[in-house]
Amino acid sequence: MTSNPLSAWIEGIGFLAPGLDDWAATQAVLRGEAAYAAAPSVLPAPSILPPAERRRASRVVKLTLAIGLEAAQQAGVDVATLATVFSASGADGHNCHALCEQLAGDDRQISPTRFHNSVHNAAAGYWGIATRAMAPCQVLCAYDASFGAGLLDALAQVVVDQQPTLLIAYDSEYPEPLHSKRDTPDCAGVGLLLSPQKTPRSLARITVAGSPDVAIKMPDPDLEKLRTAIPALRSLPLLEMLARGEFGVVCLDYLPPMQLAVDLQPC
């Protein structure tokens, strides 16, 4: 990657993970104001979807809508106007499992709904239906480096196109037997709304460049376990700084042996 840094303003954050239902709850844990308590991820019903699509919505669709809408609401922007970047290390694990089960049996007539929910860009498609967004949308995957890849892509769009861009980085679990090969424990994700201009709602200025440094680890062992188990949560060291109102440089995992040096500066 280029050594030239990419910069933007962080306008809003959305978050959902096991034991962490939204950004407000996550802030309290990252600040040390509340203890982390492990629990299955709670996925809210996607009320923004029309009834027919709501019934078909998978776990990753519910997850991405929740974190994307939370970030946009915090920033006070119209979601229909936002360019988006969706980044995930895999597709919908439960749908992939169901498809494999059916293909392994005698009845191989695959449901069209089951199939379209299994593809990697399904969440982006449901986002477009729900928000009626017509702005550019990118969908990408970089295995365990998917958060970093999504962050770089979103920042590049902000810099080049000079328009706000919403990053939605997320992951979901696979049932067995795929789980033994890809042991992501649960659904989790983060939404970051990035803007080319500072606004009254700006939280911090973010600048990202390549770094050979070793990525930071979370001091809390339970949060470190989440960080390493779910690719989207490689974002946690950055989110901890934001939650605490701290500024400076933090390194995040990217494509080995490279990391990302993320510089947060106050508004």
C-alpha positions as CSV (number, residue, x, y, z in Angstrom):
1,M,0.0,0.0,0.0
2,T,1.1,3.6,-0.5
3,S,2.8,5.4,2.4
4,N,0.7,8.5,1.8
5,P,-1.8,8.9,4.7
6,L,-5.5,9.1,4.3
7,S,-7.6,11.5,6.5
8,A,-11.2,12.1,7.4
9,W,-13.4,13.2,10.3
10,I,-15.3,10.5,12.3
11,E,-18.9,11.6,12.6
12,G,-20.7,8.6,14.0
13,I,-20.2,5.1,15.4
14,G,-22.3,2.0,15.5
15,F,-21.4,-1.1,17.3
16,L,-22.8,-4.5,18.2
17,A,-21.0,-7.6,19.5
18,P,-21.4,-10.5,22.0
19,G,-22.4,-8.9,25.3
20,L,-22.3,-5.4,23.8
21,D,-25.7,-4.3,22.3
22,D,-24.8,-0.9,21.0
23,W,-22.2,1.9,21.1
24,A,-23.4,3.4,24.3
25,A,-23.0,0.1,26.2
26,T,-19.6,-0.5,24.5
27,Q,-18.3,2.9,25.5
28,A,-19.1,2.2,29.2
29,V,-17.1,-1.1,29.0
30,L,-14.2,0.5,27.1
31,R,-13.9,3.3,29.6
32,G,-13.8,0.9,32.5
33,E,-17.2,2.2,33.8
34,A,-18.8,-1.2,33.4
35,A,-17.5,-4.8,33.4
36,Y,-17.7,-6.8,30.2
37,A,-20.2,-9.7,30.5
38,A,-20.0,-12.3,27.8
39,A,-23.4,-13.0,26.2
40,P,-24.8,-13.9,22.7
41,S,-25.2,-11.0,20.3
42,V,-28.7,-9.5,20.4
43,L,-29.8,-8.6,16.9
44,P,-32.7,-6.1,16.7
45,A,-35.5,-6.6,14.3
46,P,-34.9,-4.6,11.1
47,S,-38.0,-2.4,11.3
48,I,-36.8,-0.2,8.5
49,L,-37.3,-3.1,5.9
50,P,-40.6,-3.7,4.2
51,P,-42.5,-6.6,5.8
52,A,-41.6,-9.2,3.1
53,E,-37.8,-8.4,3.2
54,R,-38.0,-8.3,7.0
55,R,-39.2,-11.9,7.2
56,R,-36.3,-12.9,4.9
57,A,-33.6,-10.9,6.7
58,S,-30.7,-13.0,7.9
59,R,-28.4,-12.5,10.9
60,V,-25.9,-10.5,9.0
61,V,-28.6,-8.3,7.5
62,K,-30.0,-7.5,10.9
63,L,-26.5,-6.8,12.2
64,T,-25.4,-4.5,9.4
65,L,-28.6,-2.5,9.5
66,A,-28.3,-2.0,13.2
67,I,-24.7,-0.7,13.2
68,G,-25.1,1.3,10.0
69,L,-28.2,3.1,11.2
70,E,-26.7,3.7,14.7
71,A,-23.7,5.4,13.1
72,A,-25.8,7.5,10.8
73,Q,-28.2,8.5,13.5
74,Q,-25.4,9.7,15.8
75,A,-24.1,11.8,12.9
76,G,-27.5,13.2,12.1
77,V,-27.3,12.4,8.4
78,D,-29.8,11.0,5.8
79,V,-28.8,7.4,5.1
80,A,-30.2,7.6,1.6
81,T,-27.4,10.0,0.7
82,L,-24.5,8.0,2.0
83,A,-21.8,6.1,0.0
84,T,-21.1,2.8,1.7
85,V,-18.3,0.3,2.1
86,F,-19.3,-3.2,3.3
87,S,-16.4,-5.3,4.5
88,A,-16.6,-8.8,5.9
89,S,-14.3,-11.9,6.1
90,G,-17.1,-14.2,4.9
91,A,-20.8,-14.2,3.9
92,D,-23.8,-15.5,5.9
93,G,-22.5,-18.6,7.7
94,H,-26.0,-20.0,8.5
95,N,-27.2,-19.7,5.0
96,C,-24.0,-21.3,3.6
97,H,-24.5,-24.2,6.1
98,A,-28.1,-24.7,5.0
99,L,-27.2,-24.7,1.4
100,C,-24.5,-27.3,1.9
101,E,-26.9,-29.4,3.9
102,Q,-29.4,-29.3,1.1
103,L,-26.9,-30.0,-1.6
104,A,-25.7,-33.0,0.4
105,G,-29.2,-34.5,0.4
106,D,-31.5,-35.9,-2.3
107,D,-33.5,-32.7,-2.8
108,R,-31.2,-30.1,-4.4
109,Q,-33.8,-27.6,-5.4
110,I,-32.3,-24.5,-3.7
111,S,-34.6,-21.7,-2.5
112,P,-33.9,-18.5,-4.4
113,T,-34.3,-16.6,-1.1
114,R,-31.8,-18.9,0.6
115,F,-29.3,-18.4,-2.3
116,H,-29.5,-14.7,-2.5
117,N,-29.0,-14.4,1.3
118,S,-25.9,-16.5,1.1
119,V,-23.8,-14.3,-1.2
120,H,-21.2,-11.8,0.0
121,N,-23.1,-8.7,-1.1
122,A,-26.5,-9.6,0.4
123,A,-26.2,-7.2,3.3
124,A,-25.4,-4.3,0.9
125,G,-28.4,-5.2,-1.2
126,Y,-30.7,-5.2,1.8
127,W,-29.2,-1.9,2.9
128,G,-30.1,-0.4,-0.4
129,I,-33.7,-1.7,-0.2
130,A,-34.1,-0.4,3.4
131,T,-32.5,3.0,3.0
132,R,-33.2,3.6,-0.8
133,A,-29.6,4.7,-1.0
134,M,-28.5,5.3,-4.6
135,A,-24.9,6.4,-3.8
136,P,-21.9,4.3,-4.6
137,C,-21.5,1.0,-2.7
138,Q,-18.4,-1.1,-2.4
139,V,-18.3,-4.7,-1.0
140,L,-15.0,-6.3,-0.2
141,C,-13.3,-9.1,1.7
142,A,-9.7,-9.4,3.0
143,Y,-10.1,-12.4,5.4
144,D,-8.8,-11.4,8.9
145,A,-7.7,-8.0,7.5
146,S,-11.2,-7.1,6.4
147,F,-11.7,-4.2,8.8
148,G,-8.4,-2.6,7.8
149,A,-9.2,-3.1,4.1
150,G,-12.6,-1.6,4.6
151,L,-11.2,1.4,6.5
152,L,-8.7,2.1,3.7
153,D,-11.3,1.9,1.0
154,A,-13.8,4.1,2.9
155,L,-11.1,6.7,3.6
156,A,-9.9,6.7,-0.1
157,Q,-13.5,7.4,-1.2
158,V,-13.8,10.3,1.2
159,V,-10.5,11.8,0.0
160,V,-11.1,11.3,-3.7
161,D,-14.8,11.9,-4.0
162,Q,-15.1,14.4,-1.1
163,Q,-18.3,12.9,0.2
164,P,-19.3,11.3,3.5
165,T,-18.9,7.5,3.4
166,L,-20.2,4.9,5.8
167,L,-18.0,1.9,6.6
168,I,-19.9,-1.2,7.8
169,A,-17.4,-3.9,8.9
170,Y,-19.0,-7.1,10.2
171,D,-18.7,-10.9,10.6
172,S,-20.9,-13.8,11.4
173,E,-20.4,-17.3,12.7
174,Y,-20.6,-20.6,10.9
175,P,-22.4,-23.7,12.4
176,E,-20.5,-27.0,12.6
177,P,-18.8,-28.6,10.7
178,L,-17.6,-25.3,9.0
179,H,-17.2,-23.8,12.5
180,S,-14.2,-26.1,13.2
181,K,-12.5,-24.5,10.1
182,R,-13.6,-20.9,10.7
183,D,-14.3,-20.5,14.4
184,T,-15.8,-17.0,14.5
185,P,-17.9,-17.3,17.7
186,D,-20.9,-14.9,17.0
187,C,-22.1,-11.9,14.9
188,A,-20.3,-8.6,15.5
189,G,-19.6,-5.4,13.6
190,V,-18.8,-1.7,13.6
191,G,-20.1,1.2,11.6
192,L,-18.0,4.3,11.1
193,L,-19.3,7.4,9.3
194,L,-16.4,9.3,7.8
195,S,-16.6,12.9,6.4
196,P,-14.2,15.0,4.4
197,Q,-15.2,18.1,6.4
198,K,-15.3,18.8,10.1
199,T,-18.9,19.4,11.5
200,P,-20.3,20.2,14.9
201,R,-20.8,16.5,15.4
202,S,-17.3,15.4,14.6
203,L,-15.7,13.1,17.2
204,A,-12.1,13.1,16.0
205,R,-9.9,13.4,12.9
206,I,-8.5,10.1,11.7
207,T,-5.4,9.6,9.6
208,V,-4.3,6.2,8.5
209,A,-1.0,5.0,7.0
210,G,0.9,1.8,6.7
211,S,3.1,0.7,9.6
212,P,5.6,-2.1,10.4
213,D,4.9,-1.8,14.1
214,V,3.3,-4.6,16.1
215,A,-0.4,-4.1,16.6
216,I,-1.7,-3.2,20.0
217,K,-3.5,-5.7,22.2
218,M,-6.5,-5.0,24.5
219,P,-5.6,-4.9,28.2
220,D,-8.8,-6.7,29.1
221,P,-8.4,-10.4,28.2
222,D,-12.1,-10.9,27.4
223,L,-12.0,-8.0,24.9
224,E,-8.7,-9.2,23.5
225,K,-10.3,-12.6,22.9
226,L,-13.1,-10.8,21.0
227,R,-10.6,-8.8,19.0
228,T,-8.7,-11.8,17.8
229,A,-11.8,-14.1,17.3
230,I,-13.9,-11.7,15.1
231,P,-12.1,-9.9,12.2
232,A,-14.3,-6.8,12.4
233,L,-13.3,-6.3,16.0
234,R,-9.7,-5.7,15.0
235,S,-11.2,-2.2,15.3
236,L,-11.4,-2.4,19.1
237,P,-8.1,-0.6,20.0
238,L,-9.3,2.4,17.9
239,L,-12.7,2.3,19.4
240,E,-11.2,2.2,22.9
241,M,-9.3,5.5,22.2
242,L,-12.5,7.1,20.9
243,A,-14.5,5.9,23.9
244,R,-12.0,7.3,26.3
245,G,-11.5,10.6,24.5
246,E,-7.8,9.9,24.0
247,F,-5.7,10.9,21.1
248,G,-2.5,9.7,19.5
249,V,-1.4,6.8,17.3
250,V,-2.7,3.2,17.6
251,C,-1.7,0.3,15.4
252,L,-4.3,-2.2,14.0
253,D,-3.9,-5.6,12.4
254,Y,-3.8,-5.6,8.7
255,L,-2.3,-8.0,6.1
256,P,0.7,-9.6,7.8
257,P,3.4,-8.5,8.3
258,M,1.9,-5.0,7.8
259,Q,-0.2,-3.1,10.3
260,L,-2.1,0.2,10.0
261,A,-1.0,3.2,12.0
262,V,-4.1,5.1,13.0
263,D,-3.6,8.7,14.2
264,L,-6.5,10.2,16.1
265,Q,-6.5,13.9,16.7
266,P,-9.1,16.1,18.5
267,C,-11.6,18.3,16.7
